[in-house]
Amino acid sequence: MAIGSTKEYADSDGLYGRVNTQYAEFDGITLESGVFLGPLTVAYETYGTLSPELDNAVLILHALSGDAHAAGIDANGRLGWWDAMIGPGKGIDTDKYFVISSNCLGGCKGTTGPCSINLGTEKPFGRSFPLITMGDMVNVQGLLVQHLGIEKLHNVVGGSMGGMQALEWAVRHPDQVRSAVVIAATARLSPQGIAFNWVGRNAIYSDPARVCPDTEAGHVYQKMGRGLAVARMIGHITYLSEETMEAKFGRKLRLKDIDGYSYSLGENGMEGGEFEVESYLQHQGSSFMRRFDEDSYIIITKAIDYFDLEGPRGDLVTAFENISAKMLILSFNSDWLYPTSMSLTMVRALQAAKKHVSFVELDLPYGHDSFLANAGIPSLTRIIRGFLNSVR
Amino acid sequence: MAIGSTKEYADSDGLYGRVNTQYAEFDGITLESGVFLGPLTVAYETYGTLSPELDNAVLILHALSGDAHAAGIDANGRLGWWDAMIGPGKGIDTDKYFVISSNCLGGCKGTTGPCSINLGTEKPFGRSFPLITMGDMVNVQGLLVQHLGIEKLHNVVGGSMGGMQALEWAVRHPDQVRSAVVIAATARLSPQGIAFNWVGRNAIYSDPARVCPDTEAGHVYQKMGRGLAVARMIGHITYLSEETMEAKFGRKLRLKDIDGYSYSLGENGMEGGEFEVESYLQHQGSSFMRRFDEDSYIIITKAIDYFDLEGPRGDLVTAFENISAKMLILSFNSDWLYPTSMSLTMVRALQAAKKHVSFVELDLPYGHDSFLANAGIPSLTRIIRGFLNSVR
């Protein structure tokens, strides 16, 4: 569930240089639900050069709020969300690899999603967008990979929701992936994860816009609502470790000019945030509601809820039976959303299924979001570079 | 942060019999903020008989959503929220002790709070209710105890927010408490705790009623809003352990008659909850919004946020310096909201301050709410009964 404001975290330098997001068009796909969805647009970027043997492609898989812009500097001067990892000489070395990054199906950053126009009604899909799965997202990425003329990916790599997609790639398309890096992920969303997503969506549903959809202002409210901000703030609490929260904020107050508490909820009882941690979350919430679409949030979190490699296949060893990719599973000891125990469950099942699996638990204090944290990049770089080089 | 629907948890039998909530009136108090608040009403119940020596009083301190009705059966046939612990022969034995339970200041169950009429405006306080602290709640309990003619309490006992109040009693009124039982609590709310409360209040603020306060229906919406339900659902996730969620719900679907997922958000995109855990939370949210006031929720969570014995006094050993009560600190190994480490911080500070302190970590899987869980009552009974008897 990567955040987009990488400046805060990652040690990015835009070394890859200027990049433009490109768009590929497809007729459509039949979703896991049985519904046909098309035509489809996929927003994507590439970095590096495809080898003549077409054997050096690495597919980057973003988390909940990410986009196709993973590296370099875009037309707006914005750094890619994983620029610290992708570029010449970096962990995912663009001098060696042809790196592909696309916005996921259901997203709001150029790929077909709830903001797209439904050709049937000539209006945006909104919440009538069909429900999708991680598998559907991966199938659409498959169309893009095929479109680029690539038969087999050297690697697929992603954290959080991106890690779930890396797993789907390895399980669903064993012939098309040579290796997969699964970071801070799980083989099935836990009931606690479902619960957090559910509450976030309910915060969106209790947003004013949904109560007064007929008013002129309704649509504006809908896209600027506080519900999405609340959902994002809930998410942010789960992405950070208790330790980071203590170190970064503790019980520090935002207003330094008054001694002690304000004993006030502020103007008209609309709180502005008295503690620094409140102010931080408020900032995360409001910047998110400016850059993300609430209906995309609903569709994507629902796809995450549906993610369960184990259930439909009986058990995880069976689920992993067809995997032929070399697997690298990474977890963070401070991640309480998808803790190391969830990674170990996957590792044990892969071992039982006699697959090639490596596992590293990184000692980083930044919680679930550690794969985006500046201080984590050197370790990630070392481990992922070594792993990519070891795959032939 | 006790839940009121004890039937689901505790093994209650209403053995204490019929009880009536009583009301005491006071001129008022000067709050920690410096604001004078009065007149005050305090809703309370008592169980058992006060000894001629006036030395057998035990004060029960409820959690966020609790009320004065802790034991027996009220006029509506409702069992007390801790009936399993309080009654003849129970852990807090009404054959031996005179048990007092009151609704906290700022509450919405009979004690003065945001629903009370502000005599200045002749309207309910709502969000203009002054901000209060745990210390203010305890001072108001002090008025009640004095009103009942009791100079020294045999014991004060509470879980979660009630545990914070037990600590305040021991620290602020050392001459008035012989012993204190602090269950699943902390000496200061962590930034993560502040963050969860903040997001809950923001869910309330994004509630429709606040957007259209002029409409006739506005007020009704306000008190029936989904924002409070969202806040409560966030709370519930933090009260349950991951383990309990797995055991109780797992990834089970609510609708058994369809095979697999529904791939639908339901009518008009207003989700009804596809997974059992969603349906459970929805039930908790809606029943809470029928029985609790959102402005009380705001005032009380803000008081919890303000709770910090350490900060204003420099360190915890200094904060505990004046304590004369025998202290019992209890934690649950599955509580991730106020984990055992927080209890141990208190225990170490009490030891350093050379106070009489006992500590038990209970091995119960029900998370923060374990003190209300049926299966936890036998252990709690044994430990608290022994402790109460040991105090003379």
Interface residues (C-beta under 8 A of the other chain):
Chain A: L31 E32 S33 V35 G126 R127 S128 P130 L131 R188 L189 S190 P191 Q192 I194 A195 F196 W198 V199 R201 N202 A203 Y205 S206 D207 P208 R210 V211 C212 G225 R226 G227 A229 V230 M233 I234 I237 E242 M245 E246 K248 F249 G250 R251 G260 Y261 Y263 S264 L265 N268 G269 M270 E271 G273 E274 F275 V277 E278 L281 Q282 G285 I298 K302 D305 Y306 D308 G311 P312 W336
Chain B: L31 E32 S33 V35 G126 R127 S128 P130 L131 R188 L189 S190 P191 Q192 I194 A195 F196 W198 V199 R201 N202 A203 Y205 S206 D207 P208 R210 V211 C212 G225 R226 G227 A229 V230 M233 I234 I237 E242 M245 E246 K248 F249 G250 R251 G260 Y261 Y263 S264 L265 N268 G269 M270 E271 G273 E274 F275 V277 E278 L281 Q282 G285 I298 K302 D305 Y306 D308 G311 P312 W336
